[in-house]
Amino acid sequence: MDTGRDDRLGEFRGLAGPHWVLRPVRGGPEWEAEPREVRLAGPMERLRAEIARRNALSSEGRP
């Protein structure tokens, strides 16, 4: 959760200098975040993200 961007949820993808690179769970453009402004997502936040990801895949006709 990127607290510097209104608790935007993203998957950790790597490092870009001193920043962390995050990507939306449902895909999309990556962004850089300050490590001190990132926190782990809680169980309900992870569940909502997984449901959204699966819904996006099913609407594309993928399992």
Protein Blocks (a to p, Z undefined) as FASTA:
>chain_A
ZZkngoiacddfbdehjbccdddfkgpadddddfklcccddfklmmmmmmmmmmmmmmno
pZZ
